[in-house]
Amino acid sequence: MKDTAPTLSSVKPAGRKFTGTDRRAPLRGGLQGCGEYGAGQTAGRFYPIACVALEVTQRCNLDCTLCYLSDRAEMTYDPPLSVLFARLATIHSHYGPGVSVQLTGGDPTLRKVEDLEALCREIRRLGMRACLMTNGIRASRAFLTRLAAAGLDDVAFHVDMTQERKGFNSETELNVVRLAYIRHTRGLGLRVLFNTTVFGGNIVELSALARFMRDRPEVAFVSFQMQADTGRGVLRERPDAITQDSVMRAVETGYETPLHFDTAAVGHSKCNRYASVVTAGGRAVSVLSAKRLTQKVIAALSRAEQTTDGHIDTGDSVRRMARRNPLLALRAGLHLLRCVLRLGRGLLRGPVRRQSVFIHNFMAADALEDDRCASCVFMVATANGPLSMCVHNAQRDMHLAAPDRVDGPSGPSWWNAAVPHLSAGPDLPDLSDPGLAPLKRLKGQMRAMRRNLKDVS
Ligand code: SF4
């Protein structure tokens, strides 16, 4: 039995292997290398990575017009739990406790709920956070209740017009779906996130959608992801009208206030823009309006930090920072109080909540920028370790074909996605061999091609 993995010379190096004592140093180095480690930078300063996706299946019950999966996704089998546990151990060894692990796919809810419960328990055991990334179709209240009991921290619903849900003709009509999903989470203690792909088909509705999100106190995190030419989806190039600036301005219009996207940074500014607001009763106020104060707080928090082994323990660090810098803490507290008071009549109409707003700018598969890949804050767990999501999306077939080594009591075994069980050796599968890995469903561009062929014949 062979016990070494084959070399995939064409695969870009997967992440940066952690070898030292400061887990944040590799990301910090990447950001410093491209001039993105300014006074407002939080990545590499307070955490070694923003999140890591763990793809638990390549199957999906939708066929989004901007799907990032590969044409070959429907030729694969789901990885067994032993493989996923091994990938979780690798994530933990790279980034330590506190990192957010996104259980994703495809749609993860197509796995058995028992599998997802086991993953949530393992993530919790390792001191990391579990986030379920789902289109919500199968995420019933009963389903989410079980996962919450098993340790799920966050649920992120992806709902938008790229999904072509039957009977819905606009983002506004889809709000019924969003409200139903929010109801499913009520009282479960989950942090609720919403993801929306911003594309040519909904850019004119973006402000209205942002306003809808602003007015949902249950939603803690709103992410707008800009159309990117990658994966199997039938839509390709991003229209000129969709830029970071146009998306920021449309979101500000929806929130009816400036959002100060330039105050605090989460990774590379061409990748991510971040805002933080307090909301109440249909009003929002940006808490990042005081740029110099925010950056002084970031510097003081950084000095008060005692660990570099994973994510910041915000509560501890804030308390330490306040003890060492009482005047700064007082100024920050007064600023927050002023923000809340500026909510005015909103305070009479609803609870005060904090909400994060994020704009994510994935790259096209054929236009990867090295500096952004080297300072990526959004990783995917692969057989060869964590890898930038943009790089992974551009190389999906290679990674689907790369075997995972799993060490068991009777020695190593290997997983490759073209066969439904662990194998004794790491031989590469041939995903283009239909006898080995039959295509189960046509999706994305392949489905469109077949439709076109039918129309012609
Ligand atoms: S996934 Fe892509 S767009 Fe997102 S942070 Fe990484 S390199 Fe930037």
Residues whose N, C-alpha, C, O or C-beta is under 5 A from the ligand:
A	BS01	SF4	C271 N361 F362 M363 R372 C373 C376 V377 F378 S388 M389 C390
